[in-house]
Amino acid sequence: MIQRKKEVGIRKVSGASKFELIKQLMIESSIVLSISYLISFLMAELLLPYFKQLFTYDISLLFYDPVFLGILMVLFIIIILI
């Protein structure tokens, strides 16, 4: 947290505008969000067969549902455009 404050302070002193600072933070947050989503998707796909064996309940994920993929793409595009 202190490192981030120092970075923002240095950028302000060097002439960065408020919009540029917000834009940079949003881009960094979007990248972290995208990477974490991909990791969680892969983990869910890899671990699903083990959960199906462990529990007798049939678990299914709707990752390949067209509606889900459409909503996901719209959200991803909105995040990129911000």
Helices and strands as residue ranges (DSSP letters): H 2-13, H 18-54, H 66-81
